[in-house]
């Protein structure tokens, strides 16, 4: 009676262990990596919305100043080329009437909303534009944003 | 049997290879996603620091047009005093020339700019061009220059310091000083005192109704002091006492109709001030000109001369990122309020 032959069993156990550990590692990597990418994406969208909002607020202030510099019959169009998507997410820009007026930038995936206050003396008109080329316009009724 | 073992080993090796490949692809995808997201973040930072070129363009063109047309208006009035038809012809020709010049400059800067003449507002320039006391044409010391005007610009007095009342002497007080009385249709009344203390010109303003007195502005340079009532300056320096049209409560409202009078130009039979002055208002000469001014065509002073008050132009400016068109009313030296 010699020692039982366990060489075959060793290979199977070793293989199963390797498969299990690698599967565990890959799953863990996917889990944490996916979460990290999603978090970074949300923060990036938020940061970019802040930047876009400030740029549009500047354009509204420019148009406001030009309207006030004139003495009637004023037409102003300030164009700006904004990114069509932000970190892979499409978005909309809404100009909301209020004191002060607000620019609301919204993306649905990921769900991010950023509000930027706008301080202008000229009336504003509630209006919406999508990402991409955008224009701030004044044609006598008030300042508004539109796809440009 | 040996062949079977080799085959089995090879199959397991293939499966391990597939697992490694899948792992590598997943890892690569993760890194690429992370890179793209971080790159978008860098782009956001870049976006936030981009300058708005249109801001500079629009403001520069508006300011440049107002300055150029304002200068043109002054030249036209000086070249043909008391002749608004000739002044208008000069302005129309000048605006056309300016439009052509703007067009040439704009072509070099890849933009389009044009100005066109729309019309002009006739008014009156009240002027005493040479050294004289501040009495009216008949020598009266308390008299009204204009009443109820809704537009006035470039109201400047160039006073000779030595002729001002010196209130530091026992014989005189600020009540003996020369004053400009300004009032509007809403009941706001202000007195601007112009006097000297030794070799220093002093100016202050008093609210007639409340008695509140402004800070005192001083000038010691040269032998003359320029009191610019509409610009709010004394000898070119900001003078808070003269900021009477700055839209603060209690200040003068031009829209309500402003009246300008001189008070105390003569006290005890002696003039309290001498020098020159100028004021342009937005009402026609026939309304302003009365017995206080020298006869038409006379070289005597003070005179009321027909003069353009303001010029209206249409400004159009276009760049890659800005389209701007507006009506500009140019009245140089008009207070902002």
Interface residues (C-beta under 8 A of the other chain):
Chain A: X15 X18 X19 X22 X23 X25 X26 X29 X30 X33 X34 X36 X37 X40 X41 X43 X44 X47 X48 X50 X51 X52 X54 X55 X58 X59 X62 X65 X66 X67 X69 X70 X71 X72 X73 X74 X75 X76 X77 X78 X79 X80 X83 X86 X87 X88
Chain B: X12 X16 X19 X20 X22 X23 X26 X27 X30 X33 X34 X36 X37 X38 X40 X41 X43 X44 X45 X47 X48 X50 X52 X54 X55 X58 X59 X62 X312 X314 X315 X320 X321 X322 X323 X324 X325 X326 X327 X328 X329
